[in-house]
Amino acid sequence: MHVLDRGSVFLGEDGSDCASACFPGLCVLPGGRWLVAFRAAPKKADTRPQRVLVTVSDDQGHTWSPPTEPFPPQAVDGLPGAWRAGQPTALGGWRVAMVLYWVDASDPARPFFNPETEGLLDSRIFLSLSEDGGATWGTPWRLDTTPFLMPTPITGPLLVLSDGRWALQFETNKTYLDPTPWRHQAVLMFSADGGTTWPEYADVGSDPTGRVFYWDQRHAVLADGSLLALFWTFDRQAAAYRAIHARASRDNGRTWTALWDTAVPGQPAAAVSLPGGRVAMPYVDRERVPTIKLRVSHDGGRTWPAGTALVLDDRLERAQQGRKGSMQEAWSEMAAFSVGLPTSAVLPAGQALIVYYAGPKADHTGLYWVRVGD
């Protein structure tokens, strides 16, 4: 695999209300349009103002439309809120679905993560549809995630499964002032009626002891219809990250294989299928200086040989991850990351597109893309 082309999507201007451009979502439409949604804010840690912007490219990333803000702020149960993330999915033709992550913005002084309780600001999941490739969007509607009524951060876009159902991916946290232990789950919920109801769910990653957190689940529907889930894996007892873990499903997410250790350190993006039965995994290697990389598997994600590693971005010159003594220190460290969260899509001719955020400091970042192929 080689880097075939690269460029920028959006560059945050230092000191502006879009200085922190991060948390990208990406999809490629059948006609070739690239659509990127991202979170924009004056500072990475700000809970307000923050918003989701959308931009598109119809010339393979060489030019991008001026970002639009198609989703005005919306109140939930009388509380003003802000959109923290948007994740698009191509549904065929010009149809696009956007999963939106709403966060309580009633008190801008409150940090997103409560360091005393490990709770999150109240958060909910919404869905919006576009029939014209992202030019206009329908009014977002709130999804019923019962029985998961605690804060539920989204972890990726809707998945269109081989049986036609949609899968919604999120993880569980707890309410802001809840002093009880955090019981983390990586969850998929399923809809067979275009997102109106979500009556089924699957626990994709959880540790009954509460020691290991399977954060940032990243799902891919592979070419054979199977699902491959990748996890940024944190051991809270050791206050340290483990290697990326994975598991697979061959029945559209109803049941899952046992978890396995990929032996690859870092924070993954969703995998993408390549010609010849290969699978590519973009990821952030934070062991030393944070670097965006990609590895290739020839056995469905079971192994990822070190010899396949391809560096996509190594612009930083200093480490952003170190020894931690607690969950609180892990969250503080995350808030200071200025490179990360790659997202991926399959392109024609067996190529992969990766979009990620990067910049000199956490409060000054932009979005960049890399096209990879043989």
C-alpha positions as CSV (number, residue, x, y, z in Angstrom):
1,M,0.0,0.0,0.0
2,H,1.1,3.5,-0.8
3,V,0.0,7.1,-0.2
4,L,-1.5,8.1,-3.6
5,D,-2.6,11.7,-2.8
6,R,-3.2,13.9,0.2
7,G,-4.7,17.3,1.0
8,S,-6.7,19.4,3.5
9,V,-10.4,19.6,4.1
10,F,-10.6,22.6,6.4
11,L,-8.0,24.5,8.3
12,G,-9.0,26.0,11.7
13,E,-7.9,29.6,12.1
14,D,-6.2,30.3,15.4
15,G,-8.3,32.5,17.7
16,S,-11.5,32.1,15.6
17,D,-14.7,30.3,16.6
18,C,-13.5,27.4,14.3
19,A,-10.0,27.2,15.7
20,S,-10.6,23.7,16.9
21,A,-11.8,21.6,13.9
22,C,-11.9,18.0,15.0
23,F,-14.0,14.8,15.3
24,P,-14.5,14.2,11.6
25,G,-17.2,12.0,10.0
26,L,-16.8,10.9,6.4
27,C,-18.8,9.2,3.7
28,V,-18.3,8.7,-0.1
29,L,-21.5,8.8,-2.3
30,P,-21.9,6.5,-5.3
31,G,-21.4,9.4,-7.7
32,G,-18.0,10.2,-6.2
33,R,-18.9,13.0,-3.8
34,W,-16.8,13.1,-0.6
35,L,-18.8,14.5,2.4
36,V,-17.2,15.4,5.7
37,A,-18.9,16.6,8.9
38,F,-16.9,17.9,11.8
39,R,-17.1,19.6,15.1
40,A,-16.0,23.3,15.2
41,A,-15.4,25.3,18.4
42,P,-13.0,28.1,19.6
43,K,-11.3,25.6,21.9
44,K,-11.3,21.8,22.0
45,A,-12.6,21.6,25.6
46,D,-15.4,24.1,25.1
47,T,-18.9,22.8,25.5
48,R,-20.4,26.0,24.2
49,P,-20.2,27.3,21.5
50,Q,-19.7,24.2,19.5
51,R,-21.4,23.1,16.3
52,V,-21.4,20.6,13.5
53,L,-20.3,21.8,10.0
54,V,-20.6,20.0,6.7
55,T,-18.5,20.4,3.6
56,V,-18.3,18.4,0.3
57,S,-15.8,17.8,-2.5
58,D,-16.8,16.8,-6.0
59,D,-13.2,16.7,-7.4
60,Q,-11.5,14.0,-5.2
61,G,-10.6,16.4,-2.4
62,H,-8.8,19.1,-4.4
63,T,-11.5,21.7,-3.5
64,W,-14.1,21.8,-0.8
65,S,-17.3,23.8,-0.5
66,P,-17.5,26.5,2.2
67,P,-18.6,24.7,5.4
68,T,-22.3,25.1,6.2
69,E,-24.1,24.8,9.5
70,P,-27.2,22.8,8.6
71,F,-28.3,21.9,12.1
72,P,-29.3,24.8,14.3
73,P,-29.0,24.5,18.1
74,Q,-31.9,22.5,19.6
75,A,-33.3,22.2,23.1
76,V,-34.1,18.9,24.8
77,D,-36.5,18.8,27.7
78,G,-36.2,22.6,28.1
79,L,-32.3,22.5,28.1
80,P,-30.4,24.4,25.4
81,G,-27.9,22.1,23.7
82,A,-25.2,22.0,21.1
83,W,-24.1,19.4,18.5
84,R,-20.8,17.8,19.5
85,A,-20.4,15.4,16.5
86,G,-21.9,14.4,13.3
87,Q,-21.4,11.1,11.5
88,P,-22.7,10.7,7.9
89,T,-23.6,7.5,6.0
90,A,-24.2,7.1,2.3
91,L,-27.6,5.3,1.7
92,G,-27.5,5.1,-2.1
93,G,-27.9,7.7,-4.8
94,W,-27.9,11.1,-3.2
95,R,-29.4,10.0,0.1
96,V,-27.3,10.5,3.2
97,A,-28.1,9.9,6.9
98,M,-26.4,11.9,9.6
99,V,-26.2,10.7,13.2
100,L,-25.9,13.7,15.5
101,Y,-24.6,13.8,19.1
102,W,-26.4,16.4,21.2
103,V,-24.9,17.7,24.5
104,D,-26.4,19.9,27.2
105,A,-25.1,23.4,26.9
106,S,-27.1,25.1,29.7
107,D,-24.0,25.7,31.8
108,P,-20.9,26.6,29.7
109,A,-18.8,26.5,32.8
110,R,-19.3,22.8,33.2
111,P,-16.7,20.6,31.6
112,F,-17.9,17.8,29.3
113,F,-16.4,15.2,31.7
114,N,-16.9,15.5,35.5
115,P,-13.5,14.7,37.0
116,E,-15.1,14.0,40.4
117,T,-17.8,11.5,39.4
118,E,-16.6,10.4,35.9
119,G,-20.0,11.4,34.6
120,L,-20.8,13.2,31.3
121,L,-23.0,16.1,30.5
122,D,-26.5,15.0,29.5
123,S,-26.4,13.8,25.9
124,R,-28.8,12.4,23.3
125,I,-28.6,11.0,19.8
126,F,-30.5,12.5,16.8
127,L,-30.8,11.5,13.1
128,S,-31.2,13.7,10.0
129,L,-31.7,12.7,6.4
130,S,-30.6,14.5,3.2
131,E,-32.0,13.6,-0.2
132,D,-29.6,15.8,-2.2
133,G,-26.1,14.8,-1.3
134,G,-25.9,17.0,1.8
135,A,-27.1,20.2,0.2
136,T,-30.1,20.3,2.5
137,W,-31.1,18.3,5.5
138,G,-34.4,17.3,7.2
139,T,-35.1,18.4,10.8
140,P,-33.2,16.1,13.2
141,W,-35.3,13.8,15.3
142,R,-34.4,12.3,18.6
143,L,-33.8,8.5,18.7
144,D,-35.2,6.3,21.4
145,T,-32.3,4.4,22.9
146,T,-34.3,2.7,25.7
147,P,-33.1,1.0,27.9
148,F,-30.0,3.2,27.6
149,L,-31.2,6.5,29.0
150,M,-27.8,7.6,30.4
151,P,-25.4,9.8,28.3
152,T,-24.7,7.8,25.1
153,P,-21.8,9.3,23.1
154,I,-21.9,8.1,19.5
155,T,-18.8,6.2,18.2
156,G,-19.4,6.2,14.5
157,P,-21.9,6.5,11.7
158,L,-25.0,4.4,11.0
159,L,-24.1,1.0,9.5
160,V,-26.2,-0.4,6.7
161,L,-26.2,-4.2,7.3
162,S,-26.4,-6.9,4.7
163,D,-29.9,-7.8,5.8
164,G,-31.1,-4.2,5.2
165,R,-31.3,-3.1,8.8
166,W,-29.5,-0.1,10.2
167,A,-27.2,-0.3,13.2
168,L,-26.6,2.7,15.6
169,Q,-23.3,2.6,17.5
170,F,-22.7,4.3,20.9
171,E,-21.2,3.7,24.3
172,T,-22.6,4.2,27.7
173,N,-21.5,6.7,30.3
174,K,-23.4,7.9,33.4
175,T,-25.1,11.1,34.4
176,Y,-23.0,14.1,35.5
177,L,-23.4,13.9,39.3
178,D,-23.8,10.1,39.6
179,P,-21.3,8.9,42.2
180,T,-21.7,5.2,41.5
181,P,-19.0,3.2,39.5
182,W,-19.0,3.8,35.7
183,R,-20.2,0.6,33.9
184,H,-19.1,1.0,30.3
185,Q,-20.7,-0.8,27.4
186,A,-20.1,-0.6,23.6
187,V,-23.6,-1.0,22.1
188,L,-25.2,-1.5,18.7
189,M,-28.9,-0.8,18.4
190,F,-30.9,-2.0,15.3
191,S,-33.7,-0.6,13.2
192,A,-35.7,-2.3,10.5
193,D,-37.9,0.7,9.7
194,G,-35.5,3.4,8.6
195,G,-34.6,4.7,12.0
196,T,-38.2,5.1,13.4
197,T,-37.8,2.4,16.1
198,W,-34.8,0.7,17.6
199,P,-36.2,-2.4,19.3
200,E,-33.1,-4.6,19.4
201,Y,-29.6,-4.1,20.7
202,A,-26.3,-6.0,21.2
203,D,-23.6,-5.6,23.8
204,V,-20.5,-5.5,21.6
205,G,-17.9,-4.8,24.3
206,S,-18.0,-4.7,28.1
207,D,-16.1,-6.0,31.1
208,P,-18.4,-7.2,33.9
209,T,-15.6,-6.4,36.4
210,G,-15.4,-2.8,35.2
211,R,-11.7,-2.9,34.8
212,V,-11.3,-2.9,31.0
213,F,-13.1,-0.2,28.9
214,Y,-13.7,-1.0,25.2
215,W,-13.8,2.7,24.1
216,D,-14.4,4.1,20.7
217,Q,-15.8,1.0,19.0
218,R,-15.2,1.3,15.3
219,H,-17.4,-0.9,13.1
220,A,-16.9,-1.9,9.4
221,V,-19.2,-3.9,7.2
222,L,-16.7,-5.9,5.2
223,A,-17.0,-7.0,1.6
224,D,-18.3,-10.5,2.7
225,G,-21.1,-8.9,4.8
226,S,-19.4,-9.7,8.1
227,L,-18.9,-7.0,10.8
228,L,-15.5,-6.2,12.2
229,A,-15.4,-4.2,15.5
230,L,-12.2,-2.5,16.7
231,F,-11.7,-1.0,20.1
232,W,-9.4,1.6,21.8
233,T,-8.8,-0.5,24.9
234,F,-8.2,1.1,28.4
235,D,-7.3,-0.8,31.6
236,R,-8.5,1.5,34.3
237,Q,-6.8,-0.5,37.1
238,A,-3.4,0.0,35.5
239,A,-4.4,3.4,34.1
240,A,-2.9,2.4,30.8
241,Y,-3.9,1.6,27.3
242,R,-3.8,-2.0,26.0
243,A,-3.4,-2.9,22.3
244,I,-6.3,-2.5,20.0
245,H,-8.9,-5.3,20.6
246,A,-11.3,-6.7,18.0
247,R,-14.2,-9.1,17.5
248,A,-16.3,-10.1,14.5
249,S,-20.0,-11.0,13.7
250,R,-21.3,-13.1,10.8
251,D,-25.0,-12.6,11.6
252,N,-25.4,-8.9,11.2
253,G,-24.4,-8.0,14.8
254,R,-26.6,-10.4,16.7
255,T,-23.8,-12.5,18.0
256,W,-20.0,-11.9,18.3
257,T,-16.8,-13.9,18.4
258,A,-14.6,-13.7,21.5
259,L,-12.5,-10.6,21.7
260,W,-8.9,-10.9,20.5
261,D,-5.8,-8.8,21.0
262,T,-4.5,-7.4,17.7
263,A,-1.1,-6.6,19.2
264,V,-1.3,-3.2,17.5
265,P,-1.0,-0.2,19.9
266,G,-3.3,2.7,19.5
267,Q,-6.7,4.2,18.7
268,P,-8.3,2.7,15.6
269,A,-10.6,3.9,12.8
270,A,-13.1,1.6,11.2
271,A,-11.4,-1.0,8.9
272,V,-12.0,-1.0,5.1
273,S,-12.1,-3.9,2.7
274,L,-9.5,-3.9,-0.1
275,P,-9.1,-6.1,-3.2
276,G,-7.9,-9.7,-2.7
277,G,-9.7,-10.2,0.7
278,R,-7.4,-7.7,2.5
279,V,-8.6,-5.4,5.3
280,A,-6.9,-2.1,6.1
281,M,-7.0,-0.5,9.5
282,P,-6.1,3.2,10.0
283,Y,-5.1,4.1,13.5
284,V,-3.3,6.6,15.8
285,D,-0.1,5.2,17.3
286,R,0.4,7.2,20.5
287,E,3.2,5.1,22.1
288,R,5.7,7.9,21.4
289,V,5.0,10.9,19.1
290,P,1.4,10.5,17.9
291,T,1.4,9.2,14.3
292,I,-1.4,8.3,12.0
293,K,-0.7,4.9,10.5
294,L,-2.3,2.1,8.5
295,R,-1.8,-1.6,8.6
296,V,-3.2,-4.4,6.4
297,S,-4.6,-7.8,7.5
298,H,-4.8,-10.9,5.2
299,D,-6.9,-12.9,7.6
300,G,-10.0,-10.9,8.3
301,G,-8.4,-8.7,11.0
302,R,-6.9,-11.5,13.2
303,T,-3.4,-10.4,12.6
304,W,-1.8,-7.1,11.4
305,P,1.8,-7.6,10.4
306,A,4.2,-4.8,11.4
307,G,5.7,-5.0,8.0
308,T,2.5,-3.7,6.5
309,A,2.6,-0.4,8.5
310,L,2.3,2.7,6.4
311,V,2.8,6.2,8.0
312,L,0.1,8.6,6.9
313,D,1.0,11.6,9.1
314,D,3.9,12.2,11.5
315,R,3.8,16.0,11.7
316,L,4.2,16.3,15.5
317,E,7.6,16.2,17.2
318,R,6.6,15.6,20.8
319,A,4.6,13.0,22.7
320,Q,1.1,13.7,23.9
321,Q,0.6,10.5,26.0
322,G,2.4,9.6,29.2
323,R,2.1,7.7,32.4
324,K,-1.3,8.1,34.1
325,G,-2.5,7.4,37.6
326,S,-6.2,7.6,37.2
327,M,-9.2,7.9,34.8
328,Q,-9.2,11.6,35.4
329,E,-5.7,11.9,34.2
330,A,-6.6,9.9,31.1
331,W,-9.4,12.3,30.3
332,S,-7.2,15.3,30.8
333,E,-4.6,13.8,28.5
334,M,-7.3,13.2,25.8
335,A,-8.4,16.8,26.0
336,A,-4.8,17.8,25.1
337,F,-4.5,15.6,22.0
338,S,-4.0,17.6,18.8
339,V,-3.9,14.6,16.4
340,G,-6.4,11.9,16.1
341,L,-9.7,10.3,15.3
342,P,-9.1,9.1,11.8
343,T,-12.2,8.0,9.9
344,S,-12.3,5.9,6.7
345,A,-14.2,5.1,3.6
346,V,-13.8,2.8,0.6
347,L,-13.1,4.4,-2.8
348,P,-13.5,3.0,-6.3
349,A,-10.6,1.0,-7.7
350,G,-9.9,-0.6,-4.3
351,Q,-8.6,2.5,-2.6
352,A,-9.2,3.8,0.9
353,L,-9.8,7.4,2.0
354,I,-8.8,8.5,5.5
355,V,-9.7,11.8,7.1
356,Y,-8.3,12.9,10.5
357,Y,-7.7,16.1,12.6
358,A,-4.2,17.4,13.3
359,G,-2.6,20.6,14.4
360,P,0.2,22.2,16.5
361,K,-2.0,22.3,19.6
362,A,-5.3,21.0,20.8
363,D,-7.0,24.4,20.3
364,H,-5.7,24.9,16.8
365,T,-6.4,22.0,14.5
366,G,-7.6,21.3,10.9
367,L,-8.8,18.3,8.9
368,Y,-6.7,16.4,6.5
369,W,-7.3,13.6,4.0
370,V,-5.1,10.8,2.6
371,R,-5.9,8.5,-0.3
372,V,-4.2,5.1,-0.1
373,G,-4.0,2.3,-2.6
374,D,-1.7,-0.2,-4.4
